[in-house]
Amino acid sequence: MNTFKYKKVSTIDDALQALSADNSKLIAGGTDLLLKVKHGMSRINTLVDISQIEKFSYMKDESGSIHIGAGTKINDIIHSEILVSIAPIIPLIAAEIASPEIRNVATVGGNVCCARANCGTCFLPGCKAMTADRTILPCQNASYSDLLLPFAAYDALAVIRSSNGTRKVQIENYIKPDGKIDMTSQEILTEIFFKKDASKKAYRCLRYPISMGLPYFSVIADFKGREKFDLTVGGATKSIYKFRGLSREDVNVFLIDKFIFKESLYLSKEYLKTVAPSLILEAMDKALEV
């Protein structure tokens, strides 16, 4: 690993000041960032530790909305009574992320901000994308953050702070058309929040490997009544897709053609297009049973 400075901060203002230095990056859990640093995929001058910021980890029901601090551990999401009762899809998906050891360290903010995670699915030696070869693009097995999908399904917003103030970004627009996230290196994600609703949601996912694997195609169907559904789709796709007011008849080749799939070591684009309609219909049927 290249040498770098380490700075622990106790407030968001201190973290923002530390980020003003060239090539500084935040670390909370570090389960993704440290791998990127180790393999030369990310080069830093200063590592800014925000894990000890007070009141950065919380989940609360306030004024009709659910608020989740960016420093909240993934494992805390899984066992949250608030989320299990009000937004059960979120802890359901959180329980599928990586391993128990990682979920005890990784944070909500880290999962959302490291939208393209390390893959770790092929286990093949000599991966050039993991050996600092700058001529090689990131591994095409990498999928988007698991939590982006349920947050988008609940129409959540990300609260982002910088030295210039605070702004809010709709999660479904958080990944820009070029595949990058709507955040700069001088900003900090502080919170995710969404309004409570009583709709019926169901989740289906094609994950490989089944244990600790990447979500190649994920869909959340939200039953709105009168045989109409809202769909949130992600996984090994170019972005998070949101469709509103669809019926079963709308799940056809024209809908599937709107998804831009990334090529995968295991599952081809053609295969993903073939199985996507079945997964969507299964999610719709399951939502009717909720």
C-alpha positions, 0 to 999 in steps of 0.5 A, spaced: 500 500 500 502 507 498 503 511 504 498 516 507 496 520 512 490 518 517 486 523 521 480 522 526 475 527 526 469 528 531 464 533 527 462 534 520 465 541 520 472 538 521 471 532 516 469 537 511 475 541 513 479 535 512 476 534 505 479 540 503 486 537 502 488 534 495 486 527 494 483 526 501 477 520 502 472 519 508 472 512 511 467 510 516 467 502 516 472 501 510 470 495 508 470 497 500 475 503 500 481 499 504 480 494 499 481 499 493 487 502 496 490 496 497 489 494 490 491 501 487 484 502 485 484 508 489 490 513 491 489 517 497 494 522 501 489 523 507 484 518 510 479 522 514 476 517 519 468 519 521 466 513 525 467 517 531 462 523 529 457 524 534 450 522 532 452 520 526 448 513 527 441 513 528 434 511 526 428 515 528 421 516 526 420 523 526 414 528 523 411 522 518 418 520 516 424 515 517 431 518 518 437 514 517 444 516 519 449 515 514 454 512 520 448 507 521 451 500 521 448 495 516 447 490 522 443 495 525 438 496 519 437 489 519 435 489 527 431 495 527 424 495 529 422 501 526 424 499 519 422 492 520 415 494 522 414 500 517 419 499 511 421 491 511 424 491 504 430 495 507 432 490 512 430 484 508 435 486 503 440 489 508 441 482 511 443 479 504 449 484 504 456 480 504 457 477 511 456 478 518 463 480 519 462 486 514 455 488 516 457 489 523 462 494 520 460 497 514 455 503 514 449 505 510 453 511 508 459 507 505 454 502 502 450 508 498 457 512 496 461 506 494 455 505 489 460 501 485 463 496 490 469 491 489 466 484 485 469 479 489 465 474 485 470 470 480 475 469 485 480 468 479 488 470 480 491 475 476 485 480 476 488 486 472 482 491 475 485 489 482 492 490 480 492 497 479 493 497 472 490 503 469 489 501 462 483 496 465 476 498 466 473 496 473 470 489 473 464 488 469 461 484 475 461 490 480 453 492 481 450 498 484 449 498 492 444 494 494 441 499 499 440 504 493 434 499 490 430 499 496 431 507 498 429 508 491 423 504 492 421 508 498 422 515 494 428 516 499 432 523 499 439 523 500 442 529 505 449 531 502 453 537 506 459 541 503 462 547 506 457 551 502 451 548 505 446 542 505 442 539 499 438 533 498 438 528 492 432 524 490 435 517 490 433 514 484 437 520 481 443 519 485 446 515 480 448 520 474 447 517 466 454 516 466 454 511 472 457 516 477 454 518 483 451 525 484 456 527 490 463 530 489 469 529 493 468 535 498 461 533 500 459 528 505 452 524 505 449 525 512 442 522 512 437 518 508 430 519 509 423 518 506 416 518 508 412 513 511 407 509 506 402 503 507 403 500 500 405 493 499 412 492 496 415 485 494 422 484 492 425 479 488 433 478 486 437 474 481 444 473 486 450 470 484 453 466 488 447 465 492 451 467 498 455 473 498 454 474 491 452 480 487 445 482 485 445 481 478 438 483 477 433 486 482 426 488 482 421 491 488 414 491 486 410 496 489 402 495 489 398 501 488 391 498 487 387 497 481 392 492 478 397 497 478 404 497 480 410 501 481 417 498 479 424 499 482 429 495 478 437 495 479 443 490 480 448 489 474 444 495 470 447 502 468 442 505 473 436 505 478 430 505 474 423 507 476 417 506 473 410 508 475 403 505 474 405 499 470 400 493 469 402 485 468 401 487 461 406 492 461 412 487 462 414 486 455 420 486 451 419 494 450 420 494 458 426 490 458 429 493 452 429 500 456 434 496 461 442 497 459 445 491 462 453 490 464 456 484 461 458 479 466 463 474 467 457 469 469 451 471 466 450 474 459 446 480 457 441 476 453 440 471 459 439 477 464 434 480 459 430 473 458 429 472 466 428 479 467 420 479 466 419 472 470 422 476 476 418 482 475 412 478 475 414 474 481 415 480 485 408 483 482 404 477 484 408 477 491 406 484 492 399 482 492 400 477 497 403 482 502 
